Amino acid sequence: MEADIWQTIQPQLLLAESASQTLQFALTSNVDAAILPYPYMTQEKIKQQGRYIKLPGELSQQLIITKDASLLAEPFIKFITSEAAGKIFIKHGYLPITGNP
């Protein structure tokens, strides 16, 4: 059944390059619905545009350090995986980063 739905809606989908671009499409009423990061939905300007439904589950994000990364990349990763950064993430509606980078 899900495959039938996908085949029906796929031609109607507009894929954005980023969450920010998706938000732009949604705020300019160029789309009927958008999938956005939950913390975006807590912003007053966005809440006024309509209603939202919090989707169940989590999306896994990945982090990469490129071979040409600056020397600041490692300390930055150490910080964003710290307890202090975790509190900041939670404050803004995100889950803290867990595990060892």
BAFI-3210 file (N, C-alpha, C; in Angstrom, 3 decimals, decimal comma, padded with zeros to 6 digits):
// residues 101
n [1|2|3|4|5|6|7|8|9|10|11|12|13|14|15|16|17|18|19|20|21|22|23|24|25|26|27|28|29|30|31|32|33|34|35|36|37|38|39|40|41|42|43|44|45|46|47|48|49|50|51|52|53|54|55|56|57|58|59|60|61|62|63|64|65|66|67|68|69|70|71|72|73|74|75|76|77|78|79|80|81|82|83|84|85|86|87|88|89|90|91|92|93|94|95|96|97|98|99|100|101]
n.u [000,809|001,930|003,780|002,116|001,063|003,395|004,110|002,020|002,247|004,868|005,418|004,446|006,083|008,325|011,605|013,801|016,994|017,880|016,927|016,377|015,741|013,444|011,817|011,594|010,091|007,720|006,914|006,355|004,134|004,353|004,092|001,916|002,346|005,043|008,023|009,786|012,531|011,757|012,370|012,146|009,428|008,618|008,976|007,485|006,682|006,486|004,620|002,309|001,634|000,079|-000,885|000,861|002,167|003,774|006,079|006,558|009,454|013,008|015,425|018,423|021,474|024,561|028,086|030,887|034,371|036,279|039,118|040,542|039,984|040,053|042,274|040,579|038,415|038,402|038,409|035,929|034,114|034,530|033,424|030,669|029,760|029,756|028,506|027,697|027,117|025,068|023,015|022,427|021,502|019,144|017,699|016,967|015,288|016,362|017,782|020,413|023,787|024,963|027,247|030,507|032,516]
n.v [-001,187|001,305|001,754|002,290|004,748|006,299|006,250|007,729|010,282|011,109|012,508|014,994|016,113|018,562|018,940|020,360|022,018|022,377|022,638|025,281|026,305|024,835|025,892|028,492|028,008|027,139|029,393|031,244|030,293|028,574|025,901|023,272|021,808|021,057|019,404|019,986|020,753|020,163|022,240|024,553|024,847|025,910|028,574|031,734|033,178|031,147|029,400|030,882|030,534|028,338|025,034|022,450|019,129|017,016|014,720|011,237|009,615|009,789|011,482|010,407|012,064|012,847|013,448|014,865|015,155|016,852|016,183|018,499|020,058|022,671|023,250|023,742|022,084|019,599|020,453|021,771|019,683|018,208|020,004|020,202|017,707|017,690|017,862|020,442|021,608|019,890|020,720|023,172|022,383|021,003|023,114|024,513|022,804|020,547|017,228|016,160|015,470|012,240|009,627|008,629|010,714]
n.w [000,000|000,799|-001,244|-003,386|-002,619|-002,596|-005,325|-006,328|-005,111|-005,615|-008,137|-007,451|-005,557|-004,298|-004,009|-001,782|-001,348|001,200|004,687|005,231|002,708|002,230|004,220|003,230|000,879|002,101|003,632|001,659|000,547|-001,622|-001,559|-000,436|001,836|004,094|005,133|007,926|010,204|013,611|015,589|014,018|013,858|016,224|016,160|016,246|013,907|012,044|013,174|012,865|010,246|009,756|010,637|012,440|012,525|014,666|013,661|014,282|015,747|014,952|012,950|011,673|011,848|010,300|010,683|009,194|008,844|006,717|004,596|004,214|006,377|008,851|011,670|013,716|013,579|015,015|017,834|017,755|017,235|019,528|021,351|020,476|021,094|023,775|027,198|027,883|025,373|024,691|026,401|025,271|022,750|023,530|024,688|022,416|021,124|019,955|019,914|022,075|021,032|021,081|022,004|020,792|018,835]
ca.u [000,000|002,781|004,366|001,094|000,989|004,620|004,029|001,030|002,676|006,229|005,486|004,003|007,043|009,345|012,710|014,645|018,399|018,165|015,755|016,100|015,042|012,114|011,101|011,293|008,965|006,519|006,503|005,872|002,937|004,606|003,797|000,777|002,861|006,500|008,637|010,823|013,001|010,804|012,638|011,619|007,994|008,362|009,132|006,153|006,385|006,128|003,372|001,199|001,365|-000,843|-000,749|001,900|002,057|005,103|006,221|007,217|010,787|014,153|016,227|019,837|022,344|025,952|029,074|032,103|035,494|036,930|040,580|041,098|039,401|040,997|042,635|039,478|037,356|038,416|037,873|034,509|033,387|034,599|032,452|029,262|029,391|029,884|027,280|027,306|026,458|023,818|022,009|022,059|020,660|017,839|017,035|016,460|014,400|017,085|018,331|021,869|024,590|025,470|028,212|031,853|032,755]
ca.v [000,000|002,484|001,978|002,931|006,145|006,945|006,441|008,769|011,621|011,458|013,577|016,260|016,561|019,554|018,673|021,520|021,716|022,498|022,950|026,711|026,488|024,283|026,906|029,590|027,561|027,079|030,731|031,994|029,574|027,881|024,493|023,040|021,213|020,948|018,682|020,869|020,396|020,567|023,546|025,613|024,968|026,618|030,007|032,362|033,513|029,926|028,892|031,681|030,183|027,217|024,079|021,464|017,825|016,498|013,358|010,356|009,111|010,686|011,349|010,318|013,017|012,427|014,512|014,484|016,089|016,682|016,093|019,849|020,794|023,459|022,675|024,006|021,084|018,641|021,064|022,054|018,423|017,892|020,849|019,899|016,431|017,848|018,039|021,857|021,795|019,135|021,583|024,192|021,698|020,749|024,417|024,953|021,803|019,442|016,202|016,292|014,492|011,224|008,714|009,159|011,090]
ca.w [000,000|000,862|-002,561|-004,214|-002,224|-003,054|-006,770|-006,587|-004,678|-006,037|-009,146|-006,863|-004,553|-004,601|-003,092|-001,538|-001,086|002,622|005,509|005,067|001,436|002,442|004,983|002,303|000,054|002,934|004,037|000,499|000,086|-002,878|-001,333|000,457|003,066|004,096|006,246|008,460|011,550|014,643|016,195|013,162|014,085|017,471|015,915|016,143|012,507|011,339|013,760|012,356|008,851|009,650|011,731|012,214|013,162|014,980|013,155|015,246|015,444|014,810|011,739|012,017|011,165|010,287|010,709|008,477|008,855|005,427|004,674|004,217|007,505|009,631|012,960|014,651|013,408|016,124|019,059|017,556|017,415|020,953|022,034|020,182|021,717|025,222|027,980|027,787|024,084|024,753|027,042|024,280|021,769|024,151|024,847|021,123|020,553|019,320|020,798|022,191|020,312|021,994|021,407|020,563|017,436]
c.u [000,862|003,400|003,363|000,982|002,211|004,547|003,057|001,568|004,029|006,269|005,101|005,027|008,019|010,447|013,596|016,075|018,740|016,857|015,390|015,365|013,622|011,249|010,701|010,105|007,664|006,013|005,978|004,655|003,119|004,340|002,608|001,212|004,376|006,936|009,843|011,331|012,035|011,123|012,181|010,164|007,664|008,525|007,768|005,760|005,913|004,812|002,163|000,790|000,343|-000,689|000,366|001,602|003,477|005,158|006,935|008,625|011,832|014,788|017,686|020,632|023,778|026,862|030,312|033,153|036,235|038,450|041,243|040,560|040,470|041,287|041,539|038,379|037,281|037,905|036,379|033,675|033,401|033,570|031,024|028,815|029,468|028,521|026,776|026,579|025,127|022,698|021,530|021,145|019,251|017,041|016,372|015,655|015,058|017,492|019,845|022,569|025,158|026,445|029,540|032,050|033,963]
c.v [001,265|002,792|002,647|004,412|006,896|007,228|007,560|010,155|012,047|012,546|014,959|016,860|017,589|019,356|019,907|021,073|021,751|022,744|024,421|026,992|025,934|025,284|028,074|029,219|027,603|028,480|031,573|031,318|028,929|026,383|024,390|022,491|021,104|020,126|019,505|020,346|020,956|021,921|024,723|025,895|025,733|028,132|030,629|032,653|032,290|029,366|029,630|031,291|029,054|026,302|023,106|020,205|017,352|015,039|012,490|009,974|010,196|010,460|011,346|011,313|012,510|013,641|014,013|015,577|015,849|016,695|017,463|020,694|021,557|022,746|022,882|022,936|020,123|019,255|021,386|020,798|018,015|018,718|020,413|018,550|016,504|018,009|019,482|022,132|021,054|019,950|022,663|023,574|021,498|022,046|024,865|023,865|020,644|018,417|016,423|015,199|013,515|010,325|009,394|009,502|010,369]
c.w [000,000|-000,496|-003,488|-003,892|-002,743|-004,549|-007,134|-006,246|-005,224|-007,115|-008,598|-005,892|-005,118|-003,569|-002,986|-001,265|000,387|003,370|005,355|003,762|001,532|003,199|004,087|001,421|000,861|003,282|002,880|-000,124|-001,287|-002,774|-000,375|001,808|002,939|005,295|006,675|009,789|012,597|015,266|015,325|013,514|015,363|017,313|015,614|014,695|011,732|011,867|013,205|010,933|008,691|010,841|011,409|013,000|013,420|014,550|014,185|014,788|015,335|013,452|012,163|011,184|011,272|010,268|009,986|008,661|007,548|005,580|004,712|005,372|008,268|010,952|014,005|014,580|014,597|017,433|018,946|017,780|018,887|021,720|021,748|020,732|023,242|025,892|027,878|026,472|024,055|025,371|026,077|023,225|022,317|024,276|023,551|020,399|019,850|020,367|020,912|021,391|021,326|021,262|021,195|019,112|016,880]
res [m|e|a|d|i|w|q|t|i|q|p|q|l|l|l|a|e|s|a|s|q|t|l|q|f|a|l|t|s|n|v|d|a|a|i|l|p|y|p|y|m|t|q|e|k|i|k|q|q|g|r|y|i|k|l|p|g|e|l|s|q|q|l|i|i|t|k|d|a|s|l|l|a|e|p|f|i|k|f|i|t|s|e|a|a|g|k|i|f|i|k|h|g|y|l|p|i|t|g|n|p]
***
